[in-house]
């Protein structure tokens, strides 16, 4: 696994652990269930959602805000 992938996983894990919004937590739970049904990793599913945010606008917005606060050096442009 490359450093970028490891950093992304750490960001997603941190976001999931620190999120307190029940609606966001419900969306995360749905993504987890969908990923298991599709046979892909949760992180792959999360990447799909970030690329096509039409169904999960609040989740994507909150994650992007979190990422801007916590992003590791590999995400700096």
N, CA, C and O atoms as a printed pandas DataFrame, in Angstrom:
     atom_number atom_name residue_name chain_id  residue_number  x_coord  y_coord  z_coord
0              1         N          UNK        A               1    0.847   -1.168    0.000
1              2        CA          UNK        A               1    0.000    0.000    0.000
2              3         C          UNK        A               1    0.898    1.239    0.000
3              4         O          UNK        A               1    1.887    1.303    0.731
4              5         N          UNK        A               2    0.545    2.199   -0.815
5              6        CA          UNK        A               2    1.346    3.417   -0.900
6              7         C          UNK        A               2    0.957    4.388    0.217
7              8         O          UNK        A               2   -0.106    4.261    0.826
8              9         N          UNK        A               3    1.824    5.344    0.470
9             10        CA          UNK        A               3    1.613    6.291    1.568
10            11         C          UNK        A               3    0.302    7.060    1.413
11            12         O          UNK        A               3   -0.393    7.307    2.399
12            13         N          UNK        A               4   -0.035    7.435    0.193
13            14        CA          UNK        A               4   -1.273    8.173   -0.057
14            15         C          UNK        A               4   -2.492    7.374    0.392
15            16         O          UNK        A               4   -3.414    7.922    0.996
16            17         N          UNK        A               5   -2.492    6.078    0.093
17            18        CA          UNK        A               5   -3.603    5.217    0.515
18            19         C          UNK        A               5   -3.660    5.101    2.034
19            20         O          UNK        A               5   -4.738    5.162    2.624
20            21         N          UNK        A               6   -2.511    4.935    2.661
21            22        CA          UNK        A               6   -2.468    4.841    4.119
22            23         C          UNK        A               6   -2.980    6.128    4.762
23            24         O          UNK        A               6   -3.720    6.085    5.745
24            25         N          UNK        A               7   -2.588    7.264    4.207
25            26        CA          UNK        A               7   -3.040    8.552    4.747
26            27         C          UNK        A               7   -4.546    8.727    4.573
27            28         O          UNK        A               7   -5.224    9.245    5.460
28            29         N          UNK        A               8   -5.067    8.291    3.421
29            30        CA          UNK        A               8   -6.504    8.378    3.173
30            31         C          UNK        A               8   -7.263    7.509    4.182
31            32         O          UNK        A               8   -8.264    7.947    4.750
32            33         N          UNK        A               9   -6.796    6.304    4.400
33            34        CA          UNK        A               9   -7.449    5.406    5.357
34            35         C          UNK        A               9   -7.435    6.012    6.760
35            36         O          UNK        A               9   -8.435    5.940    7.473
36            37         N          UNK        A              10   -6.320    6.601    7.157
37            38        CA          UNK        A              10   -6.233    7.248    8.470
38            39         C          UNK        A              10   -7.215    8.407    8.577
39            40         O          UNK        A              10   -7.851    8.591    9.615
40            41         N          UNK        A              11   -7.343    9.195    7.500
41            42        CA          UNK        A              11   -8.299   10.304    7.502
42            43         C          UNK        A              11   -9.734    9.800    7.635
43            44         O          UNK        A              11  -10.511   10.330    8.429
44            45         N          UNK        A              12  -10.082    8.786    6.864
45            46        CA          UNK        A              12  -11.439    8.242    6.923
46            47         C          UNK        A              12  -11.708    7.664    8.304
47            48         O          UNK        A              12  -12.760    7.920    8.890
48            49         N          UNK        A              13  -10.769    6.888    8.829
49            50        CA          UNK        A              13  -10.937    6.306   10.167
50            51         C          UNK        A              13  -11.116    7.393   11.219
51            52         O          UNK        A              13  -11.993    7.295   12.078
52            53         N          UNK        A              14  -10.286    8.425   11.152
53            54        CA          UNK        A              14  -10.396    9.525   12.107
54            55         C          UNK        A              14  -11.744   10.217   12.009
55            56         O          UNK        A              14  -12.363   10.537   13.024
56            57         N          UNK        A              15  -12.195   10.446   10.784
57            58        CA          UNK        A              15  -13.492   11.083   10.569
58            59         C          UNK        A              15  -14.619   10.232   11.148
59            60         O          UNK        A              15  -15.511   10.750   11.820
60            61         N          UNK        A              16  -14.577    8.941   10.888
61            62        CA          UNK        A              16  -15.616    8.035   11.387
62            63         C          UNK        A              16  -15.637    8.042   12.923
63            64         O          UNK        A              16  -16.708    8.085   13.529
64            65         N          UNK        A              17  -14.483    8.001   13.532
65            66        CA          UNK        A              17  -14.395    7.955   14.996
66            67         C          UNK        A              17  -14.836    9.280   15.636
67            68         O          UNK        A              17  -15.494    9.282   16.676
68            69         N          UNK        A              18  -14.475   10.392   15.014
69            70        CA          UNK        A              18  -14.746   11.701   15.607
70            71         C          UNK        A              18  -16.124   12.272   15.283
71            72         O          UNK        A              18  -16.567   13.213   15.942
72            73         N          UNK        A              19  -16.804   11.726   14.289
73            74        CA          UNK        A              19  -18.111   12.245   13.888
74            75         C          UNK        A              19  -19.153   11.973   14.960
75            76         O          UNK        A              19  -19.242   10.869   15.498
76            77         N          UNK        A              20  -19.937   12.998   15.258
77            78        CA          UNK        A              20  -20.988   12.875   16.271
78            79         C          UNK        A              20  -22.387   13.057   15.682
79            80         O          UNK        A              20  -23.380   12.768   16.349
80            81         N          UNK        A              21  -22.473   13.531   14.449
81            82        CA          UNK        A              21  -23.751   13.788   13.796
82            83         C          UNK        A              21  -24.439   12.464   13.476
83            84         O          UNK        A              21  -23.902   11.662   12.713
84            85         N          UNK        A              22  -25.622   12.222   14.050
85            86        CA          UNK        A              22  -26.312   10.942   13.814
86            87         C          UNK        A              22  -26.626   10.681   12.339
87            88         O          UNK        A              22  -26.607    9.531   11.900
88            89         N          UNK        A              23  -26.914   11.727   11.575
89            90        CA          UNK        A              23  -27.223   11.536   10.152
90            91         C          UNK        A              23  -25.977   11.094    9.385
91            92         O          UNK        A              23  -26.055   10.235    8.507
92            93         N          UNK        A              24  -24.839   11.680    9.719
93            94        CA          UNK        A              24  -23.580   11.296    9.079
94            95         C          UNK        A              24  -23.241    9.857    9.464
95            96         O          UNK        A              24  -22.837    9.064    8.614
96            97         N          UNK        A              25  -23.400    9.524   10.724
97            98        CA          UNK        A              25  -23.122    8.157   11.182
98            99         C          UNK        A              25  -24.023    7.148   10.482
99           100         O          UNK        A              25  -23.586    6.042   10.166
100          101         N          UNK        A              26  -25.272    7.518   10.240
101          102        CA          UNK        A              26  -26.199    6.629    9.525
102          103         C          UNK        A              26  -25.734    6.433    8.081
103          104         O          UNK        A              26  -25.781    5.319    7.558
104          105         N          UNK        A              27  -25.287    7.510    7.439
105          106        CA          UNK        A              27  -24.784    7.386    6.066
106          107         C          UNK        A              27  -23.547    6.493    6.021
107          108         O          UNK        A              27  -23.403    5.666    5.121
108          109         N          UNK        A              28  -22.665    6.664    6.989
109          110        CA          UNK        A              28  -21.460    5.826    7.053
110          111         C          UNK        A              28  -21.847    4.367    7.221
111          112         O          UNK        A              28  -21.257    3.487    6.595
112          113         N          UNK        A              29  -22.829    4.112    8.060
113          114        CA          UNK        A              29  -23.306    2.748    8.269
114          115         C          UNK        A              29  -23.876    2.165    6.975
115          116         O          UNK        A              29  -23.644    0.998    6.657
116          117         N          UNK        A              30  -24.620    2.984    6.233
117          118        CA          UNK        A              30  -25.181    2.525    4.960
118          119         C          UNK        A              30  -24.072    2.224    3.955
119          120         O          UNK        A              30  -24.144    1.236    3.225
120          121         N          UNK        A              31  -23.048    3.075    3.920
121          122        CA          UNK        A              31  -21.923    2.833    3.011
122          123         C          UNK        A              31  -21.213    1.531    3.366
123          124         O          UNK        A              31  -20.824    0.764    2.485
124          125         N          UNK        A              32  -21.052    1.293    4.653
125          126        CA          UNK        A              32  -20.404    0.062    5.097
126          127         C          UNK        A              32  -21.216   -1.155    4.646
127          128         O          UNK        A              32  -20.656   -2.136    4.156
128          129         N          UNK        A              33  -22.522   -1.082    4.813
129          130        CA          UNK        A              33  -23.379   -2.197    4.407
130          131         C          UNK        A              33  -23.342   -2.397    2.885
131          132         O          UNK        A              33  -23.241   -3.527    2.407
132          133         N          UNK        A              34  -23.425   -1.298    2.132
133          134        CA          UNK        A              34  -23.376   -1.391    0.668
134          135         C          UNK        A              34  -22.051   -1.981    0.199
135          136         O          UNK        A              34  -22.025   -2.792   -0.727
136          137         N          UNK        A              35  -20.953   -1.580    0.834
137          138        CA          UNK        A              35  -19.648   -2.095    0.416
138          139         C          UNK        A              35  -19.559   -3.604    0.651
139          140         O          UNK        A              35  -18.998   -4.330   -0.170
140          141         N          UNK        A              36  -20.110   -4.069    1.766
141          142        CA          UNK        A              36  -20.091   -5.512    2.032
142          143         C          UNK        A              36  -20.946   -6.268    1.030
143          144         O          UNK        A              36  -20.575   -7.354    0.586
144          145         N          UNK        A              37  -22.095   -5.696    0.672
145          146        CA          UNK        A              37  -22.967   -6.347   -0.311
146          147         C          UNK        A              37  -22.313   -6.408   -1.691
147          148         O          UNK        A              37  -22.507   -7.370   -2.434
148          149         N          UNK        A              38  -21.538   -5.376   -2.027
149          150        CA          UNK        A              38  -20.858   -5.337   -3.321
150          151         C          UNK        A              38  -19.536   -6.099   -3.319
151          152         O          UNK        A              38  -18.966   -6.359   -4.379
152          153         N          UNK        A              39  -19.052   -6.454   -2.141
153          154        CA          UNK        A              39  -17.802   -7.198   -2.038
154          155         C          UNK        A              39  -16.571   -6.332   -2.248
155          156         O          UNK        A              39  -15.531   -6.817   -2.692
156          157         N          UNK        A              40  -16.690   -5.046   -1.927
157          158        CA          UNK        A              40  -15.537   -4.148   -2.021
158          159         C          UNK        A              40  -15.223   -3.593   -0.645
159          160         O          UNK        A              40  -16.039   -3.689    0.271
160          161         N          UNK        A              41  -14.050   -3.018   -0.501
161          162        CA          UNK        A              41  -13.692   -2.478    0.806
162          163         C          UNK        A              41  -14.486   -1.198    1.082
163          164         O          UNK        A              41  -14.919   -0.506    0.161
164          165         N          UNK        A              42  -14.663   -0.908    2.345
165          166        CA          UNK        A              42  -15.339    0.318    2.766
166          167         C          UNK        A              42  -14.622    1.539    2.198
167          168         O          UNK        A              42  -15.265    2.505    1.787
168          169         N          UNK        A              43  -13.298    1.495    2.175
169          170        CA          UNK        A              43  -12.516    2.632    1.688
170          171         C          UNK        A              43  -12.692    2.842    0.186
171          172         O          UNK        A              43  -12.715    3.979   -0.284
172          173         N          UNK        A              44  -12.818    1.749   -0.567
173          174        CA          UNK        A              44  -13.109    1.870   -1.992
174          175         C          UNK        A              44  -14.489    2.495   -2.200
175          176         O          UNK        A              44  -14.672    3.342   -3.074
176          177         N          UNK        A              45  -15.443    2.071   -1.397
177          178        CA          UNK        A              45  -16.794    2.624   -1.475
178          179         C          UNK        A              45  -16.768    4.107   -1.125
179          180         O          UNK        A              45  -17.443    4.916   -1.762
180          181         N          UNK        A              46  -16.000    4.451   -0.128
181          182        CA          UNK        A              46  -15.889    5.844    0.298
182          183         C          UNK        A              46  -15.303    6.692   -0.830
183          184         O          UNK        A              46  -15.739    7.824   -1.041
184          185         N          UNK        A              47  -14.325    6.157   -1.553
185          186        CA          UNK        A              47  -13.742    6.864   -2.699
186          187         C          UNK        A              47  -14.793    7.117   -3.776
187          188         O          UNK        A              47  -14.831    8.193   -4.373
188          189         N          UNK        A              48  -15.635    6.134   -4.019
189          190        CA          UNK        A              48  -16.697    6.283   -5.012
190          191         C          UNK        A              48  -17.638    7.415   -4.601
191          192         O          UNK        A              48  -18.024    8.241   -5.427
192          193         N          UNK        A              49  -17.999    7.444   -3.338
193          194        CA          UNK        A              49  -18.900    8.486   -2.839
194          195         C          UNK        A              49  -18.255    9.868   -2.961
195          196         O          UNK        A              49  -18.922   10.832   -3.334
196          197         N          UNK        A              50  -16.984    9.964   -2.656
197          198        CA          UNK        A              50  -16.302   11.252   -2.762
198          199         C          UNK        A              50  -16.231   11.737   -4.205
199          200         O          UNK        A              50  -16.228   12.943   -4.452
200          201         N          UNK        A              51  -16.175   10.829   -5.142
201          202        CA          UNK        A              51  -16.101   11.202   -6.556
202          203         C          UNK        A              51  -17.465   11.564   -7.135
203          204         O          UNK        A              51  -17.554   12.377   -8.055
204          205         N          UNK        A              52  -18.520   10.969   -6.601
205          206        CA          UNK        A              52  -19.884   11.254   -7.060
206          207         C          UNK        A              52  -20.736   11.550   -5.837
207          208         O          UNK        A              52  -21.387   10.662   -5.288
208          209         N          UNK        A              53  -20.724   12.790   -5.424
209          210        CA          UNK        A              53  -21.345   13.184   -4.156
210          211         C          UNK        A              53  -22.835   13.474   -4.267
211          212         O          UNK        A              53  -23.398   14.061   -3.343
212          213         N          UNK        A              54  -23.491   13.097   -5.337
213          214        CA          UNK        A              54  -24.890   13.461   -5.527
214          215         C          UNK        A              54  -25.816   12.908   -4.444
215          216         O          UNK        A              54  -26.783   13.569   -4.066
216          217         N          UNK        A              55  -25.538   11.721   -3.948
217          218        CA          UNK        A              55  -26.403   11.110   -2.927
218          219         C          UNK        A              55  -25.965   11.440   -1.504
219          220         O          UNK        A              55  -26.759   11.312   -0.572
220          221         N          UNK        A              56  -24.743   11.852   -1.326
221          222        CA          UNK        A              56  -24.193   12.024    0.020
222          223         C          UNK        A              56  -23.528   13.395    0.181
223          224         O          UNK        A              56  -22.384   13.487    0.625
224          225         N          UNK        A              57  -24.246   14.448   -0.178
225          226        CA          UNK        A              57  -23.671   15.794   -0.166
226          227         C          UNK        A              57  -23.181   16.216    1.216
227          228         O          UNK        A              57  -22.082   16.756    1.344
228          229         N          UNK        A              58  -23.980   15.976    2.246
229          230        CA          UNK        A              58  -23.591   16.387    3.597
230          231         C          UNK        A              58  -22.373   15.604    4.077
231          232         O          UNK        A              58  -21.454   16.179    4.660
232          233         N          UNK        A              59  -22.363   14.314    3.836
233          234        CA          UNK        A              59  -21.232   13.478    4.232
234          235         C          UNK        A              59  -19.952   13.957    3.549
235          236         O          UNK        A              59  -18.919   14.106    4.201
236          237         N          UNK        A              60  -20.018   14.195    2.258
237          238        CA          UNK        A              60  -18.845   14.640    1.514
238          239         C          UNK        A              60  -18.391   16.009    1.990
239          240         O          UNK        A              60  -17.194   16.249    2.148
240          241         N          UNK        A              61  -19.331   16.901    2.217
241          242        CA          UNK        A              61  -18.996   18.240    2.700
242          243         C          UNK        A              61  -18.306   18.176    4.064
243          244         O          UNK        A              61  -17.286   18.832    4.280
244          245         N          UNK        A              62  -18.853   17.402    4.962
245          246        CA          UNK        A              62  -18.271   17.264    6.303
246          247         C          UNK        A              62  -16.884   16.624    6.237
247          248         O          UNK        A              62  -15.969   17.041    6.947
248          249         N          UNK        A              63  -16.733   15.610    5.382
249          250        CA          UNK        A              63  -15.434   14.948    5.265
250          251         C          UNK        A              63  -14.390   15.893    4.686
251          252         O          UNK        A              63  -13.249   15.917    5.149
252          253         N          UNK        A              64  -14.769   16.670    3.679
253          254        CA          UNK        A              64  -13.819   17.613    3.084
254          255         C          UNK        A              64  -13.393   18.669    4.100
255          256         O          UNK        A              64  -12.229   19.070    4.134
256          257         N          UNK        A              65  -14.331   19.114    4.921
257          258        CA          UNK        A              65  -13.988   20.059    5.984
258          259         C          UNK        A              65  -13.018   19.402    6.973
259          260         O          UNK        A              65  -12.013   20.000    7.359
260          261         N          UNK        A              66  -13.327   18.181    7.372
261          262        CA          UNK        A              66  -12.450   17.435    8.284
262          263         C          UNK        A              66  -11.070   17.245    7.664
263          264         O          UNK        A              66  -10.052   17.422    8.333
264          265         N          UNK        A              67  -11.040   16.887    6.394
265          266        CA          UNK        A              67   -9.778   16.646    5.702
266          267         C          UNK        A              67   -8.922   17.916    5.671
267          268         O          UNK        A              67   -7.704   17.846    5.834
268          269         N          UNK        A              68   -9.552   19.070    5.463
269          270        CA          UNK        A              68   -8.808   20.323    5.451
270          271         C          UNK        A              68   -8.194   20.634    6.814
271          272         O          UNK        A              68   -7.141   21.264    6.897
272          273         N          UNK        A              69   -8.851   20.193    7.871
273          274        CA          UNK        A              69   -8.315   20.402    9.221
274          275         C          UNK        A              69   -7.200   19.423    9.567
275          276         O          UNK        A              69   -6.267   19.769   10.291
276          277         N          UNK        A              70   -7.299   18.204    9.051
277          278        CA          UNK        A              70   -6.419   17.117    9.488
278          279         C          UNK        A              70   -5.474   16.571    8.430
279          280         O          UNK        A              70   -4.682   15.676    8.724
280          281         N          UNK        A              71   -5.536   17.082    7.214
281          282        CA          UNK        A              71   -4.817   16.432    6.107
282          283         C          UNK        A              71   -3.321   16.280    6.374
283          284         O          UNK        A              71   -2.655   17.218    6.813
284          285         N          UNK        A              72   -2.814   15.092    6.102
285          286        CA          UNK        A              72   -1.375   14.847    6.245
286          287         C          UNK        A              72   -0.600   15.520    5.102
287          288         O          UNK        A              72   -1.194   16.003    4.138
288          289         N          UNK        A              73    0.693   15.544    5.221
289          290        CA          UNK        A              73    1.562   16.224    4.251
290          291         C          UNK        A              73    1.347   15.708    2.829
291          292         O          UNK        A              73    1.496   16.476    1.879
292          293         N          UNK        A              74    1.003   14.431    2.656
293          294        CA          UNK        A              74    0.851   13.871    1.308
294          295         C          UNK        A              74   -0.373   14.431    0.583
295          296         O          UNK        A              74   -0.469   14.304   -0.638
296          297         N          UNK        A              75   -1.317   15.054    1.316
297          298        CA          UNK        A              75   -2.504   15.632    0.682
298          299         C          UNK        A              75   -2.341   17.113    0.402
299          300         O          UNK        A              75   -3.225   17.715   -0.206
300          301         N          UNK        A              76   -1.256   17.715    0.819
301          302        CA          UNK        A              76   -1.039   19.140    0.588
302          303         C          UNK        A              76   -0.698   19.362   -0.874
303          304         O          UNK        A              76    0.163   18.682   -1.431
304          305         N          UNK        A              77   -1.375   20.314   -1.489
305          306        CA          UNK        A              77   -1.150   20.577   -2.908
306          307         C          UNK        A              77    0.088   21.411   -3.137
307          308         O          UNK        A              77    0.419   21.723   -4.281
